């Protein structure tokens, strides 16, 4: 009997273009595929053992004869390719109307109100890469004290500020002001604090990022688990993505390896419920920056630590390794890419070598978790419990 589910999100590790990806401007994308093809010596032996090369359509990674877990892939049913949409669908929600984006920057009435309420003028106000914009406007920000406000193809209002120029408490307060403003007709999915440090020519973003999300519009599998008296422990930005809804315990992380460490710490605790981890570096440090070699190394580093994670699991645990969208580092631009996500399911109670095929929605994960834990299910998704359990 499984009483603890570990949802382990490799943020942006998509495995190939969805049938409708061209409608989102993504032609021939494949985050994992193009990383694998970028080198002859891609070292992910543990992901291979779990069956990542056995997933339908993953013809760029060698399949194994006897995968250690069940495996499959999933379509994204919701209308989007962003963090919030992907994670909310994983938890059982369907987003028909995409979150509002601002490809030309934010309109004057938003900027005017933000400046009036914060007492600071705004720099930038356009879609931009977080690292590029620091090179472009970091020096002016330091001289003037004016925050850098920018967006992307995602529904985000991002505020970058040097920690020595605008202290973290003030930056977080500014983000809360923006969060309160950007609702209704002007709604964005997330307001993000993007603090950085360093000198001109060597600015670096810090781990003090904070996301201010809108609340899910319906209850998710996390809410139902919490209501059933189970624990829902969040690692990384999970707490932010759901605006705290359905979470009983949480911890932020500095980087991917810290995310693995914090997951291992929670696994040592005695609890029933859900452990939900997001490893954001794949997306934030390498996908958006179009750094193929850095992304590849990050995957190899994670793969090397998977045995620790698997060995820390109890007999009653089930691990699901998945993603929330793609972010092909070999593709044009800096934005997410609409792709299939992998599903790798492991545990002593899980059938080995079972192919669960192509799921029609990420919400199948929520349906399966509800089914396994015996809690109320969300309206969307079909459980694959009977396909994977011994």
C-alpha positions in Angstrom: 0.0 0.0 0.0 1.4 3.4 -1.0 0.9 6.2 1.5 3.5 8.7 0.3 3.9 10.1 -3.2 6.9 12.1 -4.3 6.2 14.5 -7.3 9.7 15.4 -8.5 9.5 18.2 -11.2 12.5 18.7 -13.5 11.4 22.2 -14.4 11.2 22.6 -18.2 12.6 19.2 -19.2 10.3 18.6 -22.1 10.8 15.6 -24.4 9.5 16.7 -27.8 7.0 19.0 -29.5 3.3 18.6 -28.9 1.0 18.2 -31.9 -0.1 21.8 -31.5 3.2 23.3 -30.7 3.4 25.3 -33.9 0.3 27.3 -32.8 2.5 28.5 -29.9 5.4 29.4 -32.1 7.4 26.3 -31.4 8.5 24.3 -34.4 10.6 21.1 -34.0 11.4 21.8 -30.4 12.7 19.1 -28.0 14.4 20.2 -24.8 15.8 16.7 -23.9 16.3 15.7 -27.5 18.5 18.6 -28.6 20.5 18.3 -25.4 21.1 14.6 -26.0 22.0 15.2 -29.6 24.5 18.0 -28.6 27.0 15.5 -27.3 28.1 11.9 -27.9 28.6 11.3 -24.2 25.4 12.3 -22.5 25.6 10.7 -19.0 22.2 10.0 -17.6 22.4 6.3 -16.7 19.9 6.4 -13.9 17.2 8.1 -16.0 17.9 5.5 -18.6 17.4 2.7 -16.1 14.1 4.2 -15.1 13.0 4.0 -18.8 13.3 7.5 -20.2 14.6 6.1 -23.4 11.7 3.7 -23.6 9.1 6.5 -23.7 7.1 6.8 -26.9 8.8 9.2 -29.2 12.1 9.4 -27.3 14.2 7.9 -30.1 17.3 10.0 -29.2 18.1 8.1 -26.0 18.9 4.4 -25.8 16.1 2.3 -24.5 16.9 -0.4 -21.9 15.7 -4.0 -22.0 14.2 -3.9 -18.4 13.3 -0.5 -17.1 13.3 -0.2 -13.4 10.0 1.7 -13.4 6.8 2.5 -15.3 7.1 5.1 -18.0 5.1 7.3 -20.3 4.5 10.8 -21.5 1.8 13.4 -21.3 0.1 16.0 -23.5 -0.7 19.4 -22.0 -4.4 19.9 -22.3 -4.4 23.5 -21.0 -3.9 26.5 -23.2 -0.4 27.5 -22.3 3.2 26.5 -21.7 4.1 28.4 -18.6 5.0 27.3 -15.0 1.6 28.1 -13.5 -0.4 26.4 -16.2 1.8 23.3 -16.1 1.9 22.9 -12.3 -1.8 23.6 -11.9 -2.7 21.0 -14.5 -0.4 18.5 -12.7 -2.5 19.1 -9.6 -5.8 18.6 -11.4 -6.8 21.9 -12.9 -7.6 22.7 -16.6 -6.8 26.2 -17.8 -8.9 27.0 -20.9 -8.3 30.7 -21.0 -4.6 31.5 -21.0 -3.2 34.0 -18.5 -2.8 37.5 -19.8 0.6 38.4 -21.3 2.1 41.8 -22.2 4.3 41.3 -25.3 4.7 45.1 -25.7 5.3 45.8 -22.1 2.8 46.9 -19.5 0.4 49.7 -20.4 0.9 53.2 -19.0 -1.9 53.0 -16.4 -0.2 50.0 -14.7 3.2 51.6 -14.7 1.9 54.9 -13.5 0.0 53.3 -10.6 3.0 51.1 -9.6 5.3 54.2 -9.6 2.9 56.2 -7.5 2.5 53.4 -4.9 6.2 52.5 -4.7 7.6 56.0 -5.0 10.2 54.8 -7.5 10.4 55.2 -11.3 10.5 52.2 -13.5 13.3 51.1 -15.9 12.8 48.8 -18.9 9.1 47.8 -19.1 9.5 45.3 -22.0 9.9 41.5 -22.5 13.5 40.6 -21.7 15.9 37.9 -20.6 16.6 38.3 -16.9 20.3 38.1 -17.3 20.5 40.2 -20.5 18.5 43.0 -18.9 21.0 43.2 -16.0 23.8 43.7 -18.5 21.7 46.4 -20.2 20.2 48.3 -17.3 22.0 47.0 -14.1 24.4 50.0 -14.0 21.6 52.5 -14.5 19.6 50.8 -11.8 22.5 51.1 -9.3 23.0 54.8 -10.1 19.3 55.8 -10.0 17.7 53.3 -7.6 15.0 52.7 -10.0 13.8 49.1 -10.2 13.9 47.1 -13.5 10.5 45.9 -14.4 10.2 43.4 -17.3 8.1 40.6 -18.5 8.4 37.6 -20.9 6.2 35.4 -23.1 4.8 34.2 -19.7 2.2 36.0 -17.7 4.7 37.6 -15.3 5.5 41.0 -13.8 9.2 40.8 -12.8 11.0 43.3 -10.6 14.8 43.1 -10.6 16.8 45.1 -8.0 20.3 45.0 -6.5 20.1 43.9 -2.9 22.4 46.8 -1.8 20.2 49.3 -3.6 16.7 48.1 -2.8 16.7 45.9 0.3 14.9 42.6 0.1 12.1 43.7 2.4 11.4 46.7 0.2 11.6 44.6 -3.0 9.2 42.1 -1.6 6.8 44.9 -0.5 6.9 46.3 -4.0 6.0 42.9 -5.4 3.1 42.7 -3.1 1.9 46.1 -4.3 2.1 44.8 -7.9 0.4 41.6 -6.9 -2.5 43.5 -5.4 -2.7 45.7 -8.5 -2.5 43.1 -11.2 -5.9 41.4 -10.8 -9.1 41.5 -12.8 -8.6 43.0 -16.2 -4.9 43.5 -15.6 -4.3 40.1 -14.0 -0.9 38.3 -14.4 -0.2 34.8 -13.1 2.9 35.7 -11.2 4.8 38.7 -9.8 8.4 37.7 -9.3 11.1 39.4 -7.2 14.4 39.1 -9.0 17.1 40.3 -6.6 20.8 40.4 -7.7 24.2 41.3 -6.4 27.6 42.1 -7.8 29.4 44.9 -9.6 28.9 46.4 -13.1 29.9 43.7 -15.6 29.4 40.9 -13.1 25.9 41.1 -11.8 24.4 37.8 -10.5 20.9 36.9 -9.5 20.6 35.5 -6.0 18.5 32.7 -4.5 16.3 35.2 -2.8 13.8 35.1 -5.6 10.2 35.1 -4.5 7.1 34.4 -6.5 3.7 36.0 -5.8 1.1 33.9 -7.6 -2.6 34.1 -8.0 -4.5 31.5 -6.1 -5.8 28.4 -8.0 -9.4 29.0 -9.1 -10.5 25.6 -7.8 -9.2 23.1 -5.3 -6.4 20.9 -6.3 -5.2 17.4 -5.3 -3.0 19.3 -2.7 -6.1 20.8 -1.1 -7.9 17.5 -0.9 -4.8 15.8 0.6 -4.5 18.4 3.2 -8.3 18.3 4.0 -7.9 14.5 4.4 -5.3 15.1 7.2 -2.3 14.2 5.0 0.9 16.2 4.8 1.8 18.2 1.7 5.4 19.2 1.8 6.7 21.6 -0.8 10.3 22.0 -1.9 11.4 25.0 -4.0 9.0 27.3 -5.6 6.0 25.0 -5.2 4.7 27.1 -2.3 4.7 30.2 -4.6 3.1 28.5 -7.6 0.0 27.6 -5.5 0.2 30.7 -3.4 0.4 28.4 -0.3 -2.9 26.7 -1.0 -2.9 23.0 0.0 0.6 23.2 1.5 1.3 22.1 5.1 5.1 22.5 5.1 7.5 24.2 2.8 11.1 25.1 2.2 12.7 27.3 -0.4 16.0 26.2 -2.1 19.1 27.8 -3.4 19.7 25.6 -6.5 19.0 22.1 -7.9 21.3 20.3 -5.5 19.8 22.1 -2.5 16.4 21.0 -3.8 17.6 17.4 -3.8 19.0 17.8 -0.3 15.8 19.3 1.0 13.8 16.5 -0.6 16.0 13.9 1.1 15.5 15.7 4.4 11.8 15.4 4.1 12.0 11.8 3.1 13.7 11.1 6.4 10.5 12.3 8.2 7.7 10.0 9.1 4.6 11.3 7.3 1.9 10.2 4.9 0.9 12.4 1.9 2.6 14.3 -0.9 6.2 15.5 -1.2 6.2 18.0 -4.1 9.6 19.3 -5.4 10.5 21.7 -8.2 14.1 21.9 -9.4 14.1 25.3 -11.1 17.7 25.6 -12.4 17.1 23.7 -15.6 14.6 26.4 -16.6 15.9 29.6 -15.0 19.6 29.1 -15.4 19.9 27.2 -18.6 16.7 27.0 -20.6 15.9 30.7 -20.7 19.6 31.5 -21.2 19.8 29.1 -24.1 22.8 27.4 -22.5 22.8 23.8 -24.0 26.0 22.7 -22.3 25.0 24.1 -18.9 21.6 22.4 -19.2 23.3 19.1 -20.1 25.6 19.3 -17.1 22.7 20.1 -14.8 20.9 17.0 -16.0 24.0 14.8 -15.5 24.4 16.3 -12.0 20.8 15.5 -11.1 21.0 12.0 -12.6 24.1 11.2 -10.4 22.0 11.9 -7.3 18.9 9.9 -8.3 20.2 6.7 -6.5 20.3 8.7 -3.2 16.7 9.7 -3.7 15.6 6.2 -4.7 17.5 4.6 -1.8 15.9 7.0 0.7 12.4 5.8 -0.3 10.4 3.4 1.8 8.4 0.5 0.5 5.2 2.5 0.8 6.6 5.4 -1.3 6.0 6.2 -5.0 8.2 8.5 -7.0 7.0 10.3 -10.1 9.6 12.2 -12.1 8.0 14.7 -14.5 8.2 18.2 -15.9 5.9 21.2 -16.3 6.7 22.3 -19.9 9.7 22.5 -22.2 12.4 25.1 -22.6 14.5 24.0 -25.5 18.0 25.6 -25.0 18.8 25.2 -28.7 15.7 27.1 -29.9 15.4 30.7 -30.8 14.4 33.4 -28.3 14.3 32.9 -24.5 10.9 31.5 -23.8 9.3 28.2 -22.8 8.5 25.6 -25.5 5.3 23.6 -25.7 6.3 19.9 -25.3 5.3 16.5 -24.0 6.5 15.9 -20.5 8.1 12.6 -19.3 6.5 10.4 -16.7 8.8 8.1 -14.8 7.2 6.2 -11.9 9.3 4.2 -9.4 8.8 2.3 -6.2 8.7 -1.2 -4.7 5.0 -1.4 -5.3 5.3 -0.3 -9.0 5.3 -2.7 -11.9 8.6 -2.5 -13.8 8.7 -1.9 -17.5 5.0 -0.8 -17.9 4.4 1.7 -20.6 1.4 3.9 -19.7 1.5 5.5 -23.1 0.6 9.0 -23.9 -1.7 10.6 -21.4 -4.1 13.3 -22.6 -3.5 15.7 -19.7 -1.0 16.3 -17.0 -4.1 16.0 -14.7 -3.8 12.3 -15.0 -1.1 12.6 -12.3 -3.5 14.3 -9.9 -6.1 11.6 -10.6 -3.6 8.9 -9.9 -2.3 10.5 -6.7 -5.9 10.8 -5.5 -6.7 7.3 -6.4 -3.6 5.9 -4.7 -4.0 8.0 -1.5 -7.7 7.4 -1.3 -8.7 11.1 -1.3 -11.2 13.2 -3.3 -10.4 13.6 -6.9 -10.4 16.8 -9.0 -12.8 16.9 -12.0 -10.1 16.4 -14.6 -7.7 13.5 -15.3 -7.8 9.7 -15.5 -6.0 7.6 -13.0 -3.3 5.1 -14.2 -3.1 3.5 -10.8 -4.3 0.1 -12.0 -1.7 0.1 -14.8 1.3 0.7 -12.5 0.5 -1.0 -9.2 1.5 -4.6 -8.5 
